[in-house]
Amino acid sequence: MHQATLLGQALTDSRKFGWEYHQQVKHNWETMSKAIQNHIGSLNWSYQRALREKAVAYVNSYGEFVEHHKIKATNGKGQETYYTAAKFVIATGERPRYLGIQGDKEYCITSDDLFSLPYCPGATLVVGASSVALECAGFLAGLGLEVTVMVRSQLLRGFDQEMAEKVGSSVQQLGIRFLRKFVPVEVQQLEKGSPGKLKVVAKSAEGTEMIEGLYDTVLLAIGRDSCTKKIGLEKIGVKVNEKPGNIPVSDVEQSNVPCVYAVGDVVEAKPELTPVAVQAGKLLAQRLLGGCLEKDRVIGFHVLGPKAGEVTQGFAASMKRGLTKQLLDDTIGIRPTRAQDEVDVTFGTCFLRAELRYRQLSANSCCLLPVGRRSPPWRSRSHRGWTSRRRTAEAKPLLSLSLPRSRFCEDGVLSGKPGDSVGTRRRGSRRAVHPPG
C-alpha cells in the first residue's frame, strides 16, 4: 500500500520531468488488495517452510496453560492435545482496540482490516493520532481519497512534539483534514453498501460542543490490547497488567514465573515494532538454546536495487569503523525500508557468510565488483542450492566492493570511474572472478 501511494505521487511528479500522458490514470483498489493478500500469503508460506526445514512442529491450535509446565491445545474441531515443556515463550501479540461506543464494532474497521478490505473505503474518517493512524491516513490520501483525522489530544504522543507537528503539517499538504480535540461518541449507519454511509457524532474533549460528519468508512487506530486473556496465565501466577494486558519482563525477557518468557508487543514498556520483536526473539533463542556468534569483519557489501546509493552510504562509514557480522545481527532494522534487508541480511546472508568463511581480506585488498557472471568459479547452482565445487587454497579469492573507488547509481547499477578494476584475479592467474549476478 505504501508503494502504491509512492507510485501515484511519482506519476504526478513525472510531468515536471518531461513525461507526457493524456489518458486518465486511476487507481484500482481491488487489484492492490489482491496483490497485498498474495504477498502476505507468500510470507506465511515461507515461514511455514522455514519451520519445516528446521524440524519445528507447527500446531494450529488455541493454547492455554493448565499447569506451570503444561498447556492444553484446542484445534478448530474442538480436539484437545496436551504438551509439556521446560520453558515457554509467549508471543501472542496485540489486536486493535475499539472505542466502546454505540456502533463501533458494527460499522467501523480497524487498521488491521484496511489491508484486506475488498473494496475502496471512499471518504474515510481516521480516529486516532498514533503513527499507525497517520500512516493509514497518508496511504489513503496518497491514493486520492478524502481523509479526515480526528485527534483527541496531540499528534504522535510520546514522540518529539516539534517533529510531530512537522509531520502533521506535511500530511496536511496531502489534503488530509484534522479535527482536533474531538472524540467520537456514536456511529450510525445511514446506508448499507461497500462502502456504505455512516454518520459520526463527536464531542469536544475540552467542552460540551458536539459535531456531526458523514463518511463512507470509519477507521479506528486508537491503540491495541495484548492477547493475554483466556490463555491461563492467571492459573500459573504470571503477572499481567490489567490494561492493556502487557506482561512485565526482566532484561532477559523472563516473566515473574521462571519458566515463562515473553517477546514482542505483548511485553510491557518495550517498543511495539516488528524489527524489535524479531531481534528480541533471536537473542532469547540464543540465550535459551545457545548458538555460535559470528564476529567476522565485513569486507564486502553488495546491493542491487532501488535506492542502492542511499543504502550503501551508511554502510560505507560502518565498514571503515570495522563493521562485523555480529554488529549487523545486533542492529534492529527500520521497517519498512530497503536498508532493513541489509541489516537483517536476508537475501544476502549466504554470500556474505561465504565471503567471511573462506578468507579474511584486508580493507586494501577489496576491489570493484561488477555485475557479471552468475556465480564465483568455486560455487555452482544445483537443485539443492549453492554448493561448493572447489575448496583448494588457490580457489579462495573473494571479492567485495571497493567503496572508496566505486558507487551505486540511483537505479541500483554498480558503476565506477574509468580505469577501475573489473574484478580481482587469483594470484598467478589472468582470469577475473565475479560475484553472483
C-alpha positions in Angstrom: 0.0 0.0 0.0 2.9 2.3 0.8 4.4 1.5 -2.6 1.1 2.2 -4.4 1.0 5.6 -2.8 4.6 6.4 -3.8 3.9 5.3 -7.4 0.9 7.6 -7.6 2.9 10.5 -6.4 5.6 9.7 -8.9 3.1 9.9 -11.7 2.2 13.4 -10.6 5.9 14.4 -10.3 6.8 12.9 -13.6 5.2 15.7 -15.6 7.7 18.1 -14.3 10.5 15.9 -15.7 9.1 15.8 -19.3 6.7 12.8 -19.1 3.5 13.5 -21.1 0.4 11.3 -20.9 -3.1 12.3 -21.7 -5.0 9.2 -20.7 -6.7 9.5 -17.3 -4.8 7.4 -14.7 -6.8 5.9 -11.8 -6.1 3.5 -9.0 -7.8 0.1 -8.8 -8.3 -0.8 -5.1 -9.3 -4.4 -5.8 -6.0 -5.1 -7.8 -3.9 -3.6 -5.0 -5.8 -5.5 -2.3 -5.3 -8.8 -4.1 -1.6 -8.1 -4.5 -1.3 -7.4 -0.8 -3.0 -10.6 0.2 -0.9 -12.6 -2.3 2.3 -11.1 -0.7 1.1 -11.9 2.8 0.2 -15.4 1.7 3.7 -15.9 0.3 5.2 -14.7 3.6 3.1 -17.2 5.6 4.2 -20.0 3.3 7.8 -19.1 3.6 7.6 -19.0 7.4 5.9 -22.5 7.4 8.5 -23.8 5.0 11.3 -22.4 7.2 9.8 -24.1 10.3 9.7 -27.5 8.4 13.3 -27.1 7.3 14.3 -26.5 10.9 12.2 -29.5 12.1 9.9 -27.2 14.2 6.5 -28.7 14.8 3.7 -26.2 13.9 0.5 -26.7 15.8 -2.5 -24.7 14.6 -4.5 -24.7 17.9 -5.5 -22.4 20.8 -3.1 -22.7 23.7 -3.9 -22.4 27.3 -1.9 -23.0 30.4 -3.2 -25.7 32.8 -0.1 -26.1 34.9 3.3 -24.5 35.2 4.8 -26.8 32.6 1.7 -28.0 30.8 -0.6 -26.4 28.2 -3.8 -27.5 26.5 -4.1 -27.0 22.7 -7.6 -27.0 21.2 -7.9 -27.2 17.4 -10.7 -25.9 15.2 -12.6 -29.2 15.6 -12.5 -29.0 19.4 -10.0 -31.7 19.8 -7.7 -31.2 22.8 -4.0 -32.1 23.0 -1.7 -31.6 26.0 2.0 -30.5 25.7 4.7 -30.2 28.4 7.9 -28.2 28.2 10.6 -26.9 30.5 10.3 -23.3 29.1 7.5 -21.4 27.3 7.7 -18.2 25.2 4.6 -16.1 24.9 4.5 -14.1 21.6 0.7 -13.7 21.1 0.9 -10.0 20.0 -1.9 -7.5 20.2 -5.2 -6.7 18.5 -6.7 -3.3 17.7 -8.8 -1.6 20.4 -12.3 -0.4 19.9 -13.9 2.8 21.2 -16.6 1.2 23.4 -19.3 3.4 21.9 -22.5 2.6 20.1 -21.9 1.3 16.6 -18.1 1.0 16.7 -17.8 -2.8 16.3 -20.8 -3.0 14.0 -19.8 -0.3 11.5 -16.1 0.6 12.0 -13.0 -1.1 10.7 -9.5 -1.2 12.3 -6.0 -0.6 10.9 -5.7 -4.4 10.6 -8.8 -4.6 8.4 -7.6 -2.0 5.9 -5.0 -4.3 4.3 -7.6 -6.9 3.5 -10.5 -4.6 2.7 -12.1 -5.9 -0.6 -13.5 -2.5 -1.7 -12.3 1.1 -1.8 -13.1 2.8 1.5 -14.0 6.1 -0.1 -14.2 9.2 2.2 -12.6 8.0 5.4 -12.5 9.2 9.0 -9.4 8.0 10.8 -9.8 8.1 14.6 -6.5 8.4 16.4 -3.2 10.2 16.2 -0.7 7.4 16.6 1.9 6.5 14.0 -0.4 3.8 12.7 -3.3 6.3 12.3 -1.2 8.9 10.4 0.4 6.1 8.3 -3.1 4.8 7.3 -4.3 8.4 6.6 -1.3 9.0 4.4 -1.9 5.8 2.4 -5.4 6.7 1.7 -4.8 10.3 0.9 -2.0 9.3 -1.4 -4.4 7.2 -3.4 -6.6 10.2 -3.9 -9.3 9.6 -1.2 -10.8 12.2 1.0 -9.4 11.7 4.5 -10.2 13.3 7.9 -8.2 12.6 11.1 -9.9 13.0 14.5 -7.4 13.7 17.2 -8.3 13.6 20.9 -5.2 15.4 22.3 -1.9 15.6 20.4 -0.3 14.0 17.4 2.2 11.2 18.0 2.1 11.1 21.8 5.4 10.1 23.2 7.4 11.4 20.2 9.3 14.7 20.0 6.4 17.2 19.6 8.2 19.6 17.4 8.8 16.8 14.9 5.3 15.5 15.4 3.8 18.9 14.4 6.0 19.0 11.4 4.6 15.6 10.4 1.1 17.0 10.9 1.9 19.9 8.7 3.3 17.7 5.9 0.4 15.3 5.8 -2.0 18.3 5.6 -0.3 19.1 2.3 -1.7 15.8 1.0 -5.2 17.2 1.6 -5.8 15.5 5.0 -8.1 17.4 7.3 -7.7 17.4 11.1 -10.4 17.6 13.7 -8.5 18.3 16.9 -9.7 17.9 20.4 -12.7 15.8 19.5 -13.7 12.2 20.3 -16.5 10.1 18.7 -19.5 9.2 20.9 -21.7 7.4 18.4 -21.5 5.9 14.9 -24.7 5.4 12.9 -25.3 3.6 9.7 -27.3 5.6 7.2 -26.9 3.4 4.1 -25.7 -0.1 3.6 -23.1 -0.9 1.0 -19.4 -1.4 0.2 -18.8 1.1 1.4 -22.0 2.4 2.9 -22.7 5.8 4.5 -22.0 6.5 8.2 -22.8 9.4 10.5 -20.3 10.1 13.3 -21.3 12.1 16.3 -18.3 13.6 18.2 -17.9 15.6 21.3 -15.3 18.2 22.2 -12.5 16.8 24.5 -12.4 20.2 26.2 -16.0 21.2 26.5 -19.6 20.5 25.5 -19.5 21.2 21.8 -20.9 18.5 19.6 -20.3 18.0 15.9 -21.5 15.5 13.2 -19.9 14.3 10.0 -20.8 11.9 7.1 -18.2 9.4 5.9 -18.1 6.2 3.8 -15.7 4.5 6.2 -14.6 5.0 9.8 -11.1 3.5 10.6 -10.1 3.1 14.3 -6.4 3.4 15.2 -6.6 4.2 18.9 -4.2 1.6 20.2 -4.0 -2.1 20.7 -4.6 -4.6 23.6 -2.4 -7.6 24.3 -3.7 -11.0 23.6 -3.0 -12.4 27.1 -6.6 -13.1 28.3 -8.0 -16.6 28.3 -4.6 -18.3 27.9 -4.4 -19.4 31.5 -1.7 -17.1 32.7 -3.6 -16.5 36.0 -3.5 -20.2 36.7 0.3 -20.3 37.0 0.7 -16.8 38.5 2.2 -14.8 35.6 1.8 -11.1 36.4 -0.2 -9.3 33.7 -1.1 -5.6 33.8 -4.8 -5.0 33.8 -4.7 -2.6 30.8 -3.7 -3.1 28.1 -2.7 -6.6 29.3 1.1 -6.5 28.8 3.5 -8.8 30.7 6.3 -7.2 32.7 9.6 -9.0 32.0 13.2 -8.7 33.0 16.1 -7.6 30.8 16.3 -11.2 29.5 12.5 -11.4 28.6 11.7 -13.5 31.7 8.4 -13.0 33.5 7.9 -13.4 37.2 7.4 -17.1 36.7 10.8 -18.5 35.8 9.7 -20.9 33.1 7.7 -18.3 31.2 9.2 -15.8 28.8 7.6 -13.2 26.6 8.7 -11.2 23.4 7.1 -8.8 21.1 4.2 -6.3 21.5 2.9 -8.4 24.4 5.8 -7.2 26.6 5.4 -4.1 28.9 7.4 -0.9 28.2 9.1 -2.2 25.0 8.9 -0.5 21.6 5.9 -2.1 19.7 7.8 -2.6 16.4 8.2 -5.7 14.4 12.0 -5.5 14.0 12.4 -5.1 17.8 10.3 -8.2 18.3 12.3 -10.2 15.8 15.6 -9.1 17.4 14.3 -9.9 20.9 13.3 -13.4 19.7 16.7 -14.1 18.2 18.5 -13.0 21.3 16.2 -15.0 23.5 16.7 -18.1 21.4 20.5 -17.7 21.7 20.2 -17.3 25.5 17.9 -20.3 25.9 19.4 -22.7 23.4 22.8 -21.4 22.7 24.4 -20.7 19.3 27.5 -19.5 17.7 28.1 -15.8 17.2 29.8 -14.7 14.0 32.4 -12.0 14.6 33.9 -11.9 11.2 34.7 -8.5 9.8 32.6 -7.4 6.9 35.0 -6.7 4.0 32.4 -6.6 1.2 29.0 -5.1 0.7 26.8 -5.8 -2.3 23.4 -4.3 -3.0 21.4 -4.2 -6.3 18.1 -2.5 -6.2 16.2 0.8 -5.7 18.0 3.4 -3.6 21.2 1.4 -3.6 23.3 4.5 -3.2 21.4 5.8 -0.2 21.7 2.4 1.5 25.4 2.0 0.7 26.4 5.4 2.1 25.7 4.4 5.7 27.3 1.0 5.4 30.4 2.6 3.9 31.0 4.6 7.1 30.3 1.5 9.2 32.8 -0.7 7.3 35.5 1.9 7.8 34.9 1.6 11.5 35.3 -2.1 11.5 31.8 -3.4 10.9 31.4 -7.1 11.8 28.7 -9.7 11.0 27.8 -9.7 14.7 27.2 -6.0 14.7 24.9 -6.4 11.7 22.9 -9.1 13.5 22.7 -6.9 16.6 21.3 -4.0 14.7 17.5 -3.5 14.6 16.3 -2.6 11.2 13.9 0.3 10.4 10.8 -1.0 8.8 9.7 -0.8 6.1 12.9 0.3 4.4 15.3 -1.0 1.7 18.2 -0.8 4.2 16.4 -3.2 6.6 17.2 -6.1 4.2 20.9 -5.5 4.6 20.7 -5.2 8.3 18.7 -8.4 8.6 21.0 -9.8 5.8 18.1 -11.7 4.3 18.8 -12.4 0.7 22.5 -11.5 1.1 23.3 -13.7 4.0 24.7 -16.7 2.1 27.0 -14.6 0.0 28.2 -12.5 2.9 28.9 -15.6 5.0 30.7 -17.3 2.1 33.0 -14.3 1.9 33.8 -14.3 5.5 34.1 -18.1 5.8 36.6 -18.7 3.0 39.0 -15.9 3.5 39.7 -12.8 5.6 40.8 -9.9 3.4 42.3 -6.6 4.4 40.5 -3.4 3.5 43.1 -2.6 0.9 42.6 -5.9 -0.9 38.9 -5.1 -1.7 38.3 -4.4 -5.4 35.4 -3.3 -7.5 32.7 -5.8 -8.2 30.9 -5.6 -11.5 27.6 -7.3 -12.3 29.0 -10.2 -14.2 28.9 -14.0 -14.0 26.1 -15.6 -12.0 28.4 -17.3 -9.6 32.0 -17.5 -8.5 34.0 -20.3 -10.1 34.1 -22.3 -6.8 30.3 -22.2 -6.4 27.8 -24.0 -8.5 24.0 -23.9 -8.6 22.1 -27.2 -8.1 18.6 -28.1 -7.1 19.7 -28.1 -3.5 21.0 -24.5 -3.7 24.6 -23.2 -3.8 27.1 -25.9 -3.3 30.9 -25.8 -3.0 32.7 -27.1 -6.1 36.4 -26.5 -5.2 37.8 -25.6 -1.8 41.5 -25.7 -2.6 43.8 -22.9 -1.5 44.0 -21.3 -4.9 40.2 -21.2 -5.2 39.7 -18.8 -2.2 40.0 -15.3 -3.6 36.9 -13.4 -2.6 35.5 -10.2 -3.9 33.9 -7.3 -2.3 33.0 -3.7 -3.1 35.8 -1.1 -3.1 33.7 1.6 -1.5 36.3 4.5 -1.9 36.5 3.9 -5.7 33.1 2.7 -6.7 29.5 3.7 -6.3 26.0 2.5 -6.9 23.8 4.6 -9.2 20.3 5.5 -8.1 18.8 2.8 -10.2 20.9 0.2 -8.5 23.6 -0.4 -11.2 27.1 -0.7 -9.9 29.5 1.6 -11.6 32.9 3.1 -11.1 35.3 5.6 -12.7 37.4 4.9 -15.8 40.4 2.8 -15.0 38.8 0.9 -12.1 39.4 -2.8 -12.0 36.6 -5.0 -13.1 37.3 -7.8 -10.8 40.0 -9.4 -8.7 42.3 -12.1 -10.1 43.7 -15.1 -8.5 47.3 -14.9 -7.7 49.2 -16.0 -10.7 46.1 -16.2 -12.9 44.7 -14.0 -15.6 41.1 -15.0 -15.0 38.8 -12.5 -13.3 36.4 -13.7 -10.7 32.9 -12.2 -10.5 30.2 -12.3 -7.9 26.7 -13.7 -8.4 24.7 -11.6 -10.8 
